[in-house]
Structure formats: structure tokens, C-alpha cells
Amino acid sequence: MREAGGWWRRKSTPAKVETYTRWSFHFFAVAEVAAVGVPLFGAMPGWLTALLLVMLGGHAVTCAVTASRALDWTRGSREQPVHMLWTLGAITATVATTAIAITEHGPSGEDVDAAAGGIFAVVLIFGAGAIALGIRDRKRIFGLVAGFAAGAGGIAFPLGMPGPAALATAVAVLLGAGFFAFTSVFSVWLLTAVYELDEARETRARLAVAEERLRFGRDLHDVMGRNLAVIALKSELAVQLARRGREEAVDQMTEVQRIAQETQREVRDVVRGYREADLGAELAGARGVLTAAGIDCEVTGEPAGLPAEVQSALGWVVREATTNVLRHGDTKRCTVAVRTEEERVVLTVENDGVLTSSGGTGGSGLAGLRERLAAVAGTLEAGPVRQGAFRLVAQVPLAVEVPLVAEMPLAAEGNA
């Protein structure tokens, strides 16, 4: 049972919806046999019961296979199952004709008429619903339902069914097939919408990362582009002066050195600003993003007053945890808590969907967080805490001594 439950929880929400949809149509095949196959026993001779059960079972299996292939076509993994749709239509017509013929020309008795009549109506209704899965044009679906209803009356009346009864049968098939066809169309629409929403969520996460990279690149371009242009001009001037033996060349190279050092400092400031994360802003952003993604997010605690280094380190933890939930999760609820204990700050992020949302306790994202927290003497623990739950706990001491970034070599900035 645990393995079965784990198999289900490992699936993403779209995959769960797809599995539910597929097995629903497989269940319809079982329901078809159970609904009109069981009443056959005792209602008519044994050989006729066996014949109708075989035909009914074959129709139900064909419906299930057609539904499966039609859903594959919906997901783009196979071509439209045109031949299967025509095959199902032919089998449906054969079983329906046989059932109505037995009703009018087979053994007499109300039980026989009721059992055969039930098969006649049910195979037409289930057949229309399964075929509708493999059609996209709404007009064709309307035509399919109307055609099955007209066919029901057109078959029943020539085989001896009275006119009013044939008309009532056609109306019943029209309503039943229409409802089943609508169910099929709605199921396909819902499945497609769920997958599109999931793709939109992933796209939004990628766009957020791309936007941040563009901002960072733009800031670096503004700093480096301007200063490098000045350095190039002054270096060219120094070369010309040196060739003429002018002492001013030394002054120009000194100015180049000063501008290069200034550029180095400005680049450090840009990198430091990019790396620093405000904990309050990250908490608010995480709650907004997760809520927009349909996840119930609860944030407790007040980050105001914490040292900047602590807020920056914990802000990155919140950002990475939120990214993991969005990218890998099938999460329904997430809680984020910030609290101060003695001389340390504890950040706890807990969510359900442990088998799909954690992103792995040894992934590169968590490894990067451990490195950041280690720089401020902090620790990080992450892993499942109970069935279906994943918890990430980061602890950072309040008294943090961090070397100034401006004093680090520029190469270290790029490798951190």
C-alpha cells in the first residue's frame, strides 16, 4: 500500500488528472458490461446470452482502447486514431442491430425485450461518448450525436419496433449520447487546461530567472561599458604621448589605473547588491507566488530588526525553497516560519508533497544554500519529516562577523 501511495504522490498534478481521466473511461467499459450484461442471465437462452456477452465485452474493450488512444492523441504522443474510431462505430452498429433484432424477432418475453433493449441503447450511448474523444470539431461531435440518435430510430423502426417506441428510443439515445459526448469533450478540455497551466507556471519561473539575469547584465553593462570606454581612450592618449616622449603619459596611465580600480569597486557593489536578498521582501514574494500557483501559503514571524547579513542569507533560503516547490512540487500547502531563539534566528519551510517537491536533499540548490549559510556560521537541514511532508530548517546566529565584500579580491566575487 505504501508503494502504491508513493506511486500516486510522485505524480505531478497534470499526470494525476491524466491518470484519473484514463481510468475513468476504462471504468466506463466495466460499467457498460455490468449494467446490461448481468441482466442477460436468466432472461434468455444460454447460447444467446453467451453471444450477447461476447459482443458486449468486445464493444466495451474497443471503447476502452479507443479512449486510451484518443487521449494519447490529445497529449500529442500518437496520430489521430481514425481507423480505431471507424472500427468502434462499426462494432457499435453491429451490436445495436443484433440487440434490436433479438428484441423484435428473438425469444418472446418482457425480460428478453428489456435486456436486449438495454444493450441497444447503452452501446450507442457509450460508443458515441468514446468516439467523441477522438474528434475536435464541435460541429462533427453534434453531428455524431445526432447521427447515432437518428440511426437508433432508423434501425429500430424497420426491424419491427412501433413508431412511437422507435421515436422514444431515438430521443433517449440523443440525450444519453449527448451527455456522454459532453463529458468526453469536457474531460479533454480539462486535461489540456491543466497541462497548459503547469507549463505556464514553469514558464513564469524561467521568466523570473531570465528577468533577474537581464537586470544584472544591464547593471554590469552600465558600469563596465562607460568605464572601459574611458580607459580605452585614455590608454590610447597615453600611448600617443609616450611615443612623443611627453611626461603627461604617466599622468594618463595613473588616471587609467584609478578608473580601473573604481570600476572594480563598482562591479563589487553590483555583485553584492545582486547577492543580497531582503528577507521581508522574499517572504512576501514567496507568499504571493505560491498563492498564485494555487498553494495555500502561511507565513509567520517578523524579520524586521535582524542584521542585514542574516536577512540576506535567510532570504536566499526562502527563494530557493520557493523555487523547489514551484518547479518540482505537487504541493497543496506550505508554511514558512521565522523565529528568534536565544542568540540565533531559525527559518522553517515545510510543505506537503515530499516525494515530488523537495528537489532532492543533496541537490546543487541546497548545496549552494549550505555554502551561503556556512559563510555566516549558519546551518541547513532538509528532508522528509513524516509521511507526505518535507521540511527545511535554516539556523543563523544573530551575532555574525562577515568580511566586507569590497575587501575581497574580484576573482573571489566571481567564484563565490
N, C-alpha and C positions, 0 to 999 in steps of 0.2 A: 504493500500500500504506500509506503514511503517513496519507493521508486516511482510509482505511478503519479503520486502527487508532485514529486520533483520534476518529472517529465512535463507536467502541465505548467508548473510555475516557471520553468526555464523558457517557456514560450513567451514571445512578445505579445502585446495586446492584439495587433493585427493577426498574428498567427493563431491566437486563441479564437478570434472571431471566425477566421477561415476554417479552423478545425470544427468549431461548433456548427457552422453552416453546412459543411460537407456531411457531418454525421447526422444532421437533421434530415437531409434528403435521403440518406441511407435508412434512417428510421422510418421515413415515409414508405419506403419499399416494404419494410416489415409490417407496417400498419396496414398497407394495402392487402397483403396476404391474410393477415389476421382478421381484418374487418369483413371480408367477403369470402375468404377461403374456409374458415371454420364452419359457417352455416351450411356448407355443402354436405357435410357429413350427416347422413340420415335423411337428407332432403331428396335425394335422387339415387339411382343405382350406383353401385360401386365403381363400375368401369367409367361411367360418365363423370363421377366425382373425381376420379384419378385424372381423367383427361383435362377437366377444367382446372384442377390444381396445378398440373404441369404447365398449362398455358398461362395461368395467372402468375405462377412463380417465374416463368420466363419473362413475362411482361414486367414484373417487379424488378428483376435483376437488370433488365435492359434499361429501365428508368434510372436505377442507381448508377449504372455505368455511364449513361448519357449525362446525368447530373454531374458526375465527377469530371468527365472530360469537358463539359461546358464550363465548369469552374476553373479548370486548367486554362482554358481559352481566355477566360476573364482575366486571369493573372498573367497571361502572355506566355505561358510555357508550352502551348501547342496551338495548332491551327484550329479554326472553327470546325467542330465535328459534324460536318454537313451529312456525311454518309450515315453516321450514328443517328442523327435526327430523323432522316428518312426511314431508317430501319425501325426506329421506335414507332413512327407513325404507321408503318405497315403492320407491325405486330399489334398495335393498339386496334387498328381497324379489323384485323383478323379475329382477335379475341372478342371484341364487341359484337361482330357479326355472328360468331358462333354462339355467344350467350343469348342474343335476341332470337336466334333461330331455335335454340332449345326451348326458350320461353313459349314460342308460338307453335312449334312442331314437335317438341320432345315429349317426355312423360308428362302426364297431366297432374295437377296438384298445386295448391297455393304455395307450398314450401318450395317446389321447383321453380315456380314463377318468381317468387321473391328472391331466391338465391341467384338465379340466372340474371334477373333484372338488376340486382345489386352489382354483379360483376360488370354488366353492360355499362352502367353509369360510372362506376368507380374507375375502370380502366381508362375511360375517356377523360375523366377529370384529372387523374394522376398523369396520364400521358400528355395532356395539354400543358400541365404545370412543368413537367420535366423538359419538354421541347422549348418552352418559353425561356428557359435558362440559356439556351444556345442562340437566342435571337436578340438583337439590339434595337431594331427599328420598331417603334411603338405601333405604327400602323400595321406592321406584319403580325405583331402579337394580338392586336384586336382582331385582325383577320383570322388568325389561328383559332382564337376562342370562338368566334362566330362560325367558322368552318366546322369545328368539332360539334357545336350545337346543331347546326343545320344537318350535319352528317348523321347525328343521332336520330333526328326525326326522319331524315331521308332513308335510313336503313330500317328503322322500326316499322314505318307505315307499309312499305312494300312487303315486308315479311309477315304481315297479318295483324299488327297492333292497331287497334282502333284509332281514329284520327285524334280525338281529344287526349288519349293516353300518349300518343306519339308527340303531340304538341307539349304536353306536360313534361315528358322526358327531355325534350329539346331545351325547354326553359330551365329544368333542373341542371342539365349539363352546362348550359350557358352560365348560370350563377356559380356552380361549383368550379368549373374550369376557369372562369374569370377570377374568382378568389384565389385559386391556386397559382394562376399565372401572375397575378399581382404580388403574391407572396414571393415568387421566384424573382421577379424584377426588383422588388424592394430588397431582397437578400443580396443580390448582385450589387445594387447601388450602395447598400450599407458597407459591404465588404470593400468596395472600391474607395469609398469615402474614408474608411478607417486607415487604409494603406496610404492614401494621399495625405491625411493629417499627420501620420507618422513621418512621412517623407518631408512634410513641411516643417515639422519640429526639428528634424536633423538639419535641414537647410538653414533654419533660423540659427541654430548653434554654430554652424560653419560660417554664416554671415557675420555673426558677432565676433568670432575669432578673426575673420578677414578684415572687419572694420577696425579692430584694435591694431592689427598689423599695419594697416594703411595709415592710421593715425601716428603710430610710432615711426613709420618710414617717412611720413611727411615732416614730422618734427626733426628727424635726423637730416633730412634734405635741407630744411631751412637753416639749420646750424652749419652743416658741412658745406653746402653749396656756396653760401655767401663767403665764409671764411677761406675756403680753398681758392675761390676766385681772387681774393685779395692776396693770398700767399703766392699764387702764380704770378700775378702782376708785379709784386714787389721782388720776387725772385728774379724775374726777367730784368727788372730795372737794376738789381744788384749785379747781375751778370754783365750788363752793358757798362755799368760804372767800373767794375773790376777790370774789364778789358781796356778801359781808358786810364787805368791807374788812379782812379779817384778814390779818396778815403771815405766818401759817402757810402760806398758799397758795404762797409762794415755796419754803418747805421741801418741800412736797409735789411741786412741779414739779421741784425738784432731785433728789428721790428717783426721780421718773419718768425723768429723764434718766439717772440711774445704772442703773436697771433696764434701760432700752433699750440702753445700752452693754454691760451684762452679757449681755443676750440676743444682741446682735450677736457677742460673743466666743464664746458657747456654740454659736451657729449655725456659726461658722467652725470650731470644734472638731469638730462633727458632720460638716461637709463634708470637712474634712481627713481624718478617720477613714474616711469613705466612699471617698475617693480613694486613700488609701494601701493598698497591697497588699503582703503579706508574700511574698517570693519563694519561700521554702521551702514555705509553705502552698499557693501556687499551683502549684508543681511537683508536689507530692503530689496535689493535686486534679486536675490535668491527667492524671496517670498513671491515677488511679482512674476518671475519667470516660471516657477513651479506651479503657481496658481493658474497661470495662463495655459499651462500644459495639462491642466485637469488634475493636478496633485494637491491634496489638502496639506498645506504647509503651515506649521505653527512655529513662531519664533518667540523665544522668551529671553529675558536678560537685557541689560543696558550696557553697551560698550563705551559710553561716554566716560571720559576721565582716564582711560587706560593709556599707557605710554604709546607713542607713535610706532615704535618698533614692534610692540606686542600686537597692536591693531593690524599692522601690515602683515605680519606672519599669519595671524589667525584669519585675516581677510582672504589670503590665498587658500587657506584650508576650506573656507566656505565656498570659494569659487570652484575649486577642484571637485569638492563633494557634489555641488550642484550640477556640474558638467557630467559627472558619472551617473547621477540619477537620470538626467535627460537623455544621455546617449545610450546607456545600457539598461535602463530600468523598465520594469513593468510596475512601477510604484504607484500606490494609491494614497499613501500618507507619509509625510516627512516632518520630523521635529528637529528644530535647531535651538540649542540652549547655551547661553553664556553665563557663567557664574564665577565668582571670586572665592577661592578657598585659601585661607591663611595668606601666604605670600605668592600665590600663583593664580592664573586665570585658566579655567577649564572650558573648552568648547566641545560640545557633544552634538553630533549629527546622526540621527537614527531614522531609518526608513524600512518599509517592508519591501518584499521582492529581493531577498538576499541572494538568490541564485542567479539573478539577472542584472542587478543594479550595482553591484559592488565594483565591477570592473576589475576584480582581482586584487587581493591584498598585497601582491608583490608587483603590481604594475608600475610602469615608469612614472605615472602621475603621482602615486603615493610615495614612490621613492624620492621624487623631486620635493615633495612636501616635507619628508623627513629631513632632507638636507637643509631646507629653509628653516625648519624649526630647530635643527641642531645648531644653526648659526646664532640662535638666541637662547640656547640652552633648553630648548623645548623638546617634547617627546610626542610621538604619534602612535596610537594603537587603532587597528582596524580589523574587523572580522565579524562573522555571524555571532549573534548573542543568544538567539533562540530560533525556533522553527519559523522561518519566513521573515526574519529581521536581520538587518545589518547595522552595525554601529561604528562610528568613527569618533575617537576621543583624542583631542589635542590639548596639551598642557604646556603653558609657558610661564616662567617666573615673572613676577612684576618688576623686580629689580634686574634689568637687562643692561649689560655693557656690550655694545656693538661698535666695532671700529667704524669710523666715518668712511663712507663710501668714497668721498672726494680724496681721501688719502690713499686709496687702493690704486695699484697700477691699472691702467686702462685694459691691459690684456686680461687681468683677473676679472674685470667687469664683464667682459665678453664670455668668459668661461664659467661664470658662477651659475 
